[in-house]
Amino acid sequence: MSNEAQPARSLPTHAPMDQFARQGDELLIGGMPLSRLAARVGRTPFYAYDRSLLSQRVAELRAALPSGLKLHYAMKANPMPAVVCHMAGLVDGIDVASAGELRVALDSGADPAEISFAGPGKRHEELAQAVAAGILINIESFREVSLLAEITRDSGYRARVAVRVNPDFELKHSGMKMGGGPKQFGVDAEQVPELLAAIGRAELDFEGFHLFSGSQSLKPEAIVDAQCQSYALALRLAEHAPSPVRFLNLGGGFGIPYFPGEQRLDLASIGANLAQIQREAREALPQAELVIELGRYLVGEAGIYVARVLDRKVSRGQVYLVTDGGLHHHLSASGNFGQVIRKNYPVAIGNRLEAPVESGVSVVGPLCTPLDLLGDKMNLNEAQPGDLVVIYQSGAYGHTASPQAFLGHEAALEVLV
């Protein structure tokens, strides 16, 4: 090997942002130039979701995962009714987290038999609605067993239930850990046998288990490890079940690239591992249907957030593009939705893709707070008032995960193209 100094490799300045086509200077969303889409929407800011990319992501996933494995959409990632209707025609089921989401899922035409309901604090009224709808309820406490027994007795409709388990492990390298250690989610694995006995005494219709140990992982080996541990735990718990396991939700955790240096998840080893689990389950849990629950992975890269530049300001040499959108519409892009160290989402000037690039540009919103920062010191095409700033990877946890009433500005619009 040569002893000559090798040039340092520079890290990418942004996550992949090649999912949308372009036409000359303009980004294409659903085949439509961005400026024309903005005119059609009528005003900025808005979120736009590309239905062809949603369909493409599900098709790619189906090709990588074993046939017979059920795919559920966790609609909390993006509960826009038009998106849920589109996804309901592509996936096998919908997972909801409230009675409000349940109404949208039912309106979408999703089969109630393939809708499941999770959440650590379900109200009595929500449980009663879920029982009446005939959906599967993921039990997360002993309290819910008592409530469901009462509702079943009073209504005459037998509650369909699974147990959401808080495992004694977590999804490593995940953006948000939802299992392992003390958690508000689910029932601790060591308490599940006692809970299963209570479900049997209450004569609820037990169907299986839901295990979800974390989200937003870009490490295939971590996801494979979590799925293997989840399956092994489900086998142990099945020995205490009041009836055979018919439903086994192994969770999700599939991440998408948001930040510089991150790459898209390689599904090959995950698919191979799930195929192995599926083969083993045919012998050990012959009545069980295996389910993977995904939200962000299905919709996140299919959406953009669009804001218009109102002003271009230079403060002591720093260029600021002041837009009509901000953290009140896109909290996660501002870095105030779980980031410990703020990093930039992929950003572009969507109608000036071939303009000269300038460095050190910050994109800010109209709010009276320094937290209203959508992009910090980035390399962007030169922009002027009237141009359109695009934030990629905005299809999940955007519109409904942001404080849209903050400071009284208008809410962002949403369109499915």
Residue, then its C-alpha position, 0 to 999 in steps of 0.5 A: m500500500s502506498n504511504e502517500a497521503q490519501p485525500a479525505r473523503s467528505l461526508p454527504t451534505h444531506a441524506p438521499m433525496d433522489q426519490f422525486a424526478r425533476q424537469g429542468d429547474e423544477l421538482l416534480i411531485g406526482g408528475m407535476p412541476l412544483s410551481r404548478l402544484a403550488a398554484r393548484v393548491g392555492r397558497t403555501p405552506f403545504y405538505a404534498y404526498d406522492r401516491s406513486l411513491l407510496s405504491q412503489r414503497v409497498a411494492e418494494l417491501r412486498a418483493a423483499l419480504p416473504s409472501g404470506l407475511k402481513l403488512h400493517y400501516a401504522m397510521k399515526a405516521n400520517p393520518m391524512p384521510a386521503v393517504v389512509c384510503h390509498m394505503a388501505g388498498l395496498v396493505d393488509g391492515i391498519d394500526v390505530a392509536s385513538a378513536g379518532e384514528l379508528r374512525v378514519a381507518l373505518d371510513s377508508g374501507a379497511d377491514p375491521a378484522e384487520i384493524s388493531f388499536a394500541g395505546p397506553g391510555k385508552r378511555h372507556e369510550e374508546l374501548a367500547q367503540a373498538v369492541a363495537a367495531g370488531i377490531l383487535i385491541n392490544i391490551e396494555s394493562f390489567r385495567e384494560v382487561s377489567l374494562l373490556a370484560e365489563i364492556t363485553r358483558d354489557s354490550g354482548y359483543r365479545a372483545r378481540v384482544a392481543v397483549r402488547v408486551n414490553p420486552d426485556f430488550e430494546l431495538k438497538h441503534s433506534g431513534m426511539k426506544m419503546g421496549g426494554g426497562p420501565k416503559q409506559f407501553g405494554v405489559d412487562a414481559e414477566q407480568v404477561p403470564e398473570l395477565l393472560a390468566a386474567i384474560g382467560r377468566a374474563e373470557l375475552d377472545f385472545e388472539g396473540f401478541h404485539l411486540f414493538s421494541g423501537s423505531q427508526s433504525l437504519k441497522p439491518e442487524a439490529i432489526v433482525d436481532a429484535q425480531c428474533q428476540s421478539y419471536a423467541l419471547a412470543l414462543r415462551l409466552a404462548e405457553h401461558a396463553p388461554s388459546p392458540v396464538r393466531f396473531l403475532n405482530l413483530g413490530g417494525g422499527f424500519g428507519i429512513p435516512y434523514f441526516p447527512g451520512e445516512q443511507r437507506l435501509d438494506l432489506a435483504s437480511i431482514g427479509a431472509n430472517l423473517a422468512q426463517i421465522q415464518r418457517e419456524a412459526r408454521e411448526a411452533l405456532p401453526q395458527a398464527e399470522l405474522v405481522i409487520e407494522l410500519g408507518r414512517y418507512l411506508v410514507g416518510e420519503a413520499g412527502i415534502y413540505v413546501a414553504r415560500v420565501l418571503d424575505r432574503k436577509v443578510s445579518r453580519g454576513q449570514v444569509y437567512l431565507v425567511t419563509d412563510g412556514g416554520l416549526h409550527h408546521h414542521l416541528s421535526a425538521s426544526g429539531n424540536f421533536g426528539q433530536v438531541i443534537r440538531k441536524n438538517y433534513p434534506v432541503a432544496i429550492g424546489n423551483r431553482l434546482e439549476a441555480p448557482v449554489e451558495s453556502g452557509v444559508s439558513v432557512v427560518g420561519p416567521l415566528c418570534t423565536p430563535l427555535d424557528l429554524l428549518g435549515d441551518k447553514m446549508n448549501l442551497n441554490e440561490a433563492q429570492p422572495g417568491d421561490l419555493v423551499v422544499i423539505y424532503q422526508s416529510g411524509a411522516y410525523g409532520h402535519t399532525a405532529s406539529p403545534q400548528a396553532f402556535l402564534g396564530h398562523e394559518a395551518a399548513l394544507e395537505v395534498l395527495v398528488 
